[in-house]
Amino acid sequence: MSFIQLISHFAKPVVATVVALASAGLHAQDAAYPNKPIRVIVPVPAGAAADIAIRRVAESMGASLGQPLVMDNRPGAGGGLGTIAGAKSPADGYTLVVTTMNTMAFNPSLYKNAGYDPLKDLVGISRIITVPNVLVVSRALGVTTMPELVALARKRAAENKPLLYASGGNGTSPHISGAQWRSEVKTEMSHVPYKGGPASVIDLVAGRVDFTFANIQLVVPHINAGTLVPIALTSAKRSPQLPNVPTVAEVGMPALEMSTWIGLAVPAGTPAPIIEKLHAAVVKAARSPEVKAAQEKDGNVVETDASSAEFQKTIAEDIRKWSGVIKSAGITVE
C-alpha cells in the first residue's frame, strides 16, 4: 500500500466521524431551539393593521415556544427597509420578518432595485390572515353605487377636475387598487399618497379627497357613523362586518379582487427543523380561539398555510399576478 493510499485509508473514517459529529451538533442545536428571545422585524409603523395582527399572534407563539417574541418596527420604503434588514439577518431562527403582499408581491415590480429577492432571500413560514379592502367614498360625493361613481369620475375628468383617490403611500394595496380601477374605468383621476392608511381616511372623512380602497378595520366605524359610503369589497366573499356591501365581482369588476395577506418569514438558509417548529407555532397561535376571535372582530380572515412550501408557492403566484397588473396599469414608484 502506497503512502497516499495509507493516508486515504485512515482519513475516510476520520472524515466520516467529523461529519457525523457536526451533523449531531446541528441537530442538537435545532432540538434546543429556541433558547433565547426571538426578534420579529415589522416593516410597518406600530399601530398599523399588520402590526396589531402580528402582535396578537406573537404573544401566543411566545407562550408555545417558551421564549418571548420581541417586536422591532422598521417602517419605510413601502416596507422595504425592514424586509431588507430581515433578509440580511443571521439564518438561525432568532429573526423573523413580517411579510405582506406589499413587500413580497408588489415591491419587486414597483422598485428598480427593491434590495431583496422575496423568493431567494427569504423563506415564508405561513400566512396568518387575509385582509379585505373596501372601496369607500366621501359622503360629499353624493354617490352610493359603482355605476354612479364611474359616471361621476368620467364627468369630473371631462370637466378637468379629476377625482382624487387616497392611499396609505406609494406601492400600498390602496394605491395598486386605485390605479387598477382607473385603468378599468378608462378615465383620468389623481393619486394622493399619505404616510399611512389612518391619515388618508381622516382626509377622506373631511372631504379633502374623494375615495380610497381602505383596510376594512379602518373604515367600518366611519361607515357605521354614516361619514363614509361603502361601494364594494375587494374580497371574494362579503364580509360579516359589512353584509350589505357587495364584492367587486358582484358590481361587475372582478379584476379588482384583492385580499392582501400578512405572514411570517425567516432569512433563507434557516434550518428546516427550525422552520417546521416555527410553522407549527404560527398555525397554533393564529388559530387559537382567542386570537381568531380578535382578528375576526377587526374584519380580518384567519388563513394559514399547510406548510412553508405552500406559502412559498402562494408568494410566487402573487408575484407573477401582480407584476402583470402593475405593468399594465403603468404604476411606478420613484
C-alpha positions as CSV (number, residue, x, y, z in Angstrom):
1,M,0.0,0.0,0.0
2,S,1.4,3.4,-1.0
3,F,1.8,6.3,1.4
4,I,-1.1,8.2,-0.3
5,Q,-3.4,5.1,-0.1
6,L,-2.4,4.6,3.5
7,I,-3.4,8.2,4.4
8,S,-6.6,7.8,2.4
9,H,-7.4,4.5,4.2
10,F,-7.2,6.2,7.6
11,A,-8.7,9.6,6.6
12,K,-12.0,8.2,5.4
13,P,-13.3,7.1,8.8
14,V,-11.9,10.3,10.4
15,V,-13.8,12.5,7.9
16,A,-17.0,10.4,8.4
17,T,-16.7,10.8,12.1
18,V,-16.2,14.6,11.9
19,V,-19.2,14.9,9.6
20,A,-21.3,12.8,11.9
21,L,-20.3,14.8,14.9
22,A,-21.0,18.1,13.1
23,S,-24.4,16.8,12.0
24,A,-25.2,15.7,15.5
25,G,-24.2,19.1,16.8
26,L,-26.5,20.8,14.4
27,H,-29.4,18.5,15.2
28,A,-28.8,19.2,18.9
29,Q,-28.9,23.0,18.3
30,D,-32.2,22.6,16.3
31,A,-33.7,20.5,19.1
32,A,-32.8,23.1,21.7
33,Y,-34.3,25.9,19.7
34,P,-35.3,28.4,20.9
35,N,-33.2,29.2,24.0
36,K,-33.4,33.0,23.8
37,P,-35.8,35.7,22.8
38,I,-36.8,35.9,19.1
39,R,-36.8,39.2,17.3
40,V,-39.7,40.0,14.9
41,I,-38.9,42.7,12.4
42,V,-42.2,44.5,11.5
43,P,-41.8,46.7,8.3
44,V,-44.7,48.9,9.2
45,P,-45.3,51.5,12.0
46,A,-46.5,50.5,15.4
47,G,-50.3,50.5,15.4
48,A,-50.7,49.7,11.7
49,A,-53.1,46.8,10.8
50,A,-50.2,44.4,10.2
51,D,-48.5,45.4,13.5
52,I,-51.7,44.8,15.5
53,A,-52.4,41.5,13.8
54,I,-48.8,40.1,14.3
55,R,-48.6,41.2,18.0
56,R,-51.7,39.1,18.8
57,V,-50.1,36.0,17.2
58,A,-46.6,36.7,18.6
59,E,-47.8,36.7,22.2
60,S,-49.4,33.3,21.7
61,M,-46.4,32.0,19.8
62,G,-44.1,33.1,22.6
63,A,-46.1,31.0,25.1
64,S,-45.9,28.0,22.8
65,L,-42.2,28.3,22.1
66,G,-41.2,29.1,25.7
67,Q,-39.4,32.3,24.6
68,P,-40.8,35.9,24.1
69,L,-41.1,37.4,20.6
70,V,-39.8,40.9,20.6
71,M,-41.2,43.4,18.1
72,D,-38.8,45.6,16.1
73,N,-40.7,48.1,14.0
74,R,-38.8,49.3,10.9
75,P,-41.1,51.1,8.5
76,G,-40.1,52.9,5.4
77,A,-39.8,52.4,1.6
78,G,-43.1,50.6,1.3
79,G,-41.9,48.1,3.9
80,G,-38.6,47.5,2.1
81,L,-36.3,48.8,4.9
82,G,-37.5,46.3,7.4
83,T,-37.6,43.5,4.9
84,I,-34.0,44.1,3.8
85,A,-32.9,44.1,7.4
86,G,-34.7,40.8,7.9
87,A,-33.3,39.2,4.8
88,K,-29.7,40.2,5.8
89,S,-30.1,38.8,9.4
90,P,-28.5,35.5,10.5
91,A,-30.4,32.5,9.4
92,D,-30.6,30.9,12.8
93,G,-34.3,31.2,13.6
94,Y,-33.9,34.2,16.0
95,T,-35.0,36.8,13.5
96,L,-38.5,36.6,12.0
97,V,-39.8,39.0,9.3
98,V,-43.4,40.1,9.0
99,T,-44.3,39.8,5.3
100,T,-47.2,41.4,3.4
101,M,-48.4,41.3,-0.1
102,N,-46.8,44.7,-0.5
103,T,-43.3,43.7,0.5
104,M,-43.3,40.3,-1.2
105,A,-45.5,40.7,-4.3
106,F,-45.6,44.4,-5.1
107,N,-42.2,45.9,-4.3
108,P,-40.1,43.7,-6.7
109,S,-42.1,45.2,-9.6
110,L,-42.5,48.7,-8.2
111,Y,-38.9,49.5,-7.4
112,K,-36.0,49.2,-9.9
113,N,-33.9,47.8,-7.0
114,A,-36.0,46.6,-4.1
115,G,-32.8,45.4,-2.3
116,Y,-34.0,41.9,-1.8
117,D,-35.5,38.9,-3.7
118,P,-38.6,37.6,-1.9
119,L,-38.0,34.0,-3.2
120,K,-34.3,33.8,-2.8
121,D,-33.5,35.9,0.3
122,L,-36.5,34.8,2.5
123,V,-38.4,31.7,3.3
124,G,-42.1,32.1,4.1
125,I,-43.4,30.2,7.2
126,S,-47.1,30.8,6.9
127,R,-49.7,33.4,6.3
128,I,-51.7,34.4,9.4
129,I,-54.6,36.5,8.0
130,T,-56.0,37.9,4.8
131,V,-57.4,41.4,4.9
132,P,-60.1,42.7,2.6
133,N,-60.1,46.3,1.5
134,V,-63.3,48.4,0.9
135,L,-63.8,51.0,-1.8
136,V,-65.2,53.9,0.2
137,V,-66.2,57.4,-1.0
138,S,-66.6,60.7,0.7
139,R,-70.3,61.4,1.7
140,A,-69.9,64.7,-0.1
141,L,-69.7,63.0,-3.5
142,G,-73.4,62.0,-3.2
143,V,-72.9,58.6,-4.8
144,T,-73.8,55.2,-3.4
145,T,-73.2,52.6,-6.2
146,M,-70.4,51.7,-8.6
147,P,-72.3,52.9,-11.7
148,E,-72.8,56.3,-10.1
149,L,-69.2,56.5,-9.1
150,V,-68.0,55.6,-12.6
151,A,-70.3,58.2,-14.1
152,L,-69.1,60.9,-11.7
153,A,-65.4,60.0,-12.4
154,R,-65.9,60.4,-16.1
155,K,-67.9,63.7,-15.7
156,R,-65.2,65.1,-13.4
157,A,-62.4,64.1,-15.8
158,A,-64.3,65.8,-18.7
159,E,-64.5,69.0,-16.6
160,N,-60.8,68.8,-16.0
161,K,-61.5,68.2,-12.2
162,P,-60.5,64.5,-11.8
163,L,-61.4,62.6,-8.7
164,L,-58.7,62.3,-6.1
165,Y,-58.0,58.9,-4.7
166,A,-56.1,58.4,-1.5
167,S,-53.7,55.7,-0.3
168,G,-51.5,55.0,2.7
169,G,-48.5,55.5,0.5
170,N,-46.9,54.7,-2.8
171,G,-46.9,51.0,-3.6
172,T,-49.6,50.1,-1.0
173,S,-52.6,48.0,-1.8
174,P,-54.9,51.0,-1.9
175,H,-52.5,52.6,-4.4
176,I,-52.5,49.5,-6.6
177,S,-56.3,49.1,-6.4
178,G,-56.9,52.8,-7.2
179,A,-54.6,52.6,-10.3
180,Q,-56.4,49.4,-11.3
181,W,-59.8,51.0,-11.0
182,R,-58.6,54.0,-13.0
183,S,-57.5,51.6,-15.7
184,E,-60.8,49.7,-15.6
185,V,-62.9,52.9,-15.9
186,K,-60.5,54.3,-18.5
187,T,-60.6,57.9,-17.3
188,E,-58.3,60.3,-15.6
189,M,-58.0,60.6,-11.8
190,S,-55.2,61.6,-9.4
191,H,-53.5,59.7,-6.7
192,V,-52.8,61.3,-3.3
193,P,-50.4,59.2,-1.2
194,Y,-50.3,59.6,2.6
195,K,-48.0,58.4,5.3
196,G,-50.2,55.5,6.4
197,G,-53.8,54.5,6.0
198,P,-55.2,56.3,9.0
199,A,-54.1,59.7,7.7
200,S,-55.7,59.0,4.3
201,V,-59.0,58.1,5.9
202,I,-59.0,61.2,8.1
203,D,-58.8,63.4,5.0
204,L,-61.4,61.3,3.2
205,V,-63.9,61.8,6.0
206,A,-63.1,65.6,5.8
207,G,-63.8,65.6,2.1
208,R,-60.3,66.6,1.1
209,V,-60.0,63.5,-1.2
210,D,-62.8,61.6,-2.9
211,F,-62.3,57.9,-2.4
212,T,-59.9,55.2,-1.4
213,F,-59.6,51.4,-1.1
214,A,-59.1,51.2,2.7
215,N,-58.4,48.4,5.1
216,I,-61.8,47.3,6.5
217,Q,-60.6,47.8,10.0
218,L,-60.0,51.5,9.4
219,V,-63.3,52.4,7.8
220,V,-66.1,50.3,9.4
221,P,-66.5,52.8,12.3
222,H,-66.9,55.7,9.7
223,I,-69.3,53.6,7.6
224,N,-71.4,52.8,10.7
225,A,-71.4,56.5,11.6
226,G,-72.5,57.5,8.1
227,T,-69.5,59.6,7.4
228,L,-68.1,57.3,4.6
229,V,-70.1,55.5,2.0
230,P,-69.0,51.9,1.0
231,I,-69.2,50.9,-2.7
232,A,-67.6,47.5,-2.8
233,L,-65.4,45.0,-1.1
234,T,-62.2,43.7,-2.8
235,S,-62.6,40.3,-1.3
236,A,-64.1,37.2,-3.0
237,K,-66.8,37.0,-0.4
238,R,-68.9,39.5,1.5
239,S,-67.7,40.4,5.0
240,P,-69.8,39.6,8.1
241,Q,-68.9,43.2,9.3
242,L,-70.5,44.7,6.1
243,P,-73.0,42.1,5.0
244,N,-74.9,44.6,2.7
245,V,-71.8,45.7,0.8
246,P,-71.3,43.8,-2.5
247,T,-68.0,42.5,-3.7
248,V,-66.2,43.9,-6.7
249,A,-67.2,40.8,-8.7
250,E,-70.9,41.5,-7.8
251,V,-70.7,45.0,-9.2
252,G,-69.1,43.8,-12.5
253,M,-65.4,44.4,-11.8
254,P,-63.9,41.0,-10.8
255,A,-60.4,42.2,-11.9
256,L,-60.3,44.4,-8.8
257,E,-60.4,41.4,-6.4
258,M,-57.6,41.6,-3.9
259,S,-57.4,40.2,-0.3
260,T,-54.0,41.2,1.0
261,W,-52.2,38.9,3.4
262,I,-49.9,39.2,6.3
263,G,-47.5,36.4,7.2
264,L,-44.1,35.5,8.7
265,A,-40.8,34.6,7.1
266,V,-37.2,33.8,8.0
267,P,-33.9,34.5,6.2
268,A,-33.0,32.0,3.6
269,G,-30.8,29.2,4.9
270,T,-32.6,28.8,8.2
271,P,-32.5,25.1,9.1
272,A,-35.6,23.1,8.1
273,P,-36.3,21.7,11.6
274,I,-36.5,25.3,12.9
275,I,-38.8,26.4,10.1
276,E,-41.1,23.4,10.9
277,K,-41.1,24.3,14.6
278,L,-42.0,27.9,13.8
279,H,-44.7,26.8,11.3
280,A,-46.4,24.7,14.0
281,A,-46.2,27.6,16.5
282,V,-47.6,30.1,14.0
283,V,-50.5,27.9,12.9
284,K,-51.4,27.0,16.5
285,A,-51.3,30.7,17.6
286,A,-53.2,32.1,14.6
287,R,-56.0,29.5,15.0
288,S,-56.3,29.7,18.8
289,P,-59.9,30.7,19.7
290,E,-58.8,33.9,21.5
291,V,-56.6,35.2,18.6
292,K,-59.0,34.1,15.9
293,A,-61.9,36.0,17.6
294,A,-59.8,39.2,18.0
295,Q,-58.7,39.0,14.3
296,E,-62.3,38.5,13.1
297,K,-63.5,41.3,15.2
298,D,-61.3,43.6,13.2
299,G,-62.6,42.2,9.9
300,N,-59.6,40.0,9.2
301,V,-59.9,36.4,7.9
302,V,-57.6,33.9,9.6
303,E,-55.8,32.0,6.9
304,T,-52.7,29.8,7.4
305,D,-50.7,27.5,5.1
306,A,-50.3,23.8,5.4
307,S,-46.5,24.1,5.1
308,S,-43.8,26.6,4.4
309,A,-43.6,25.2,0.8
310,E,-47.3,26.0,0.3
311,F,-46.7,29.6,1.4
312,Q,-43.7,29.9,-0.9
313,K,-46.0,28.8,-3.8
314,T,-48.5,31.5,-2.9
315,I,-45.8,34.1,-2.9
316,A,-44.5,33.0,-6.3
317,E,-48.1,33.1,-7.7
318,D,-48.8,36.5,-6.4
319,I,-45.5,37.9,-7.7
320,R,-46.5,36.7,-11.2
321,K,-50.0,38.0,-10.9
322,W,-49.3,41.5,-9.5
323,S,-46.2,42.2,-11.7
324,G,-48.6,41.9,-14.7
325,V,-51.2,44.2,-13.1
326,I,-48.6,46.8,-12.1
327,K,-47.1,46.8,-15.5
328,S,-50.4,47.0,-17.4
329,A,-51.7,49.8,-15.1
330,G,-48.4,51.8,-15.5
331,I,-47.8,52.0,-11.8
332,T,-44.4,53.3,-10.8
333,V,-42.7,54.4,-7.6
334,E,-39.6,56.6,-7.6
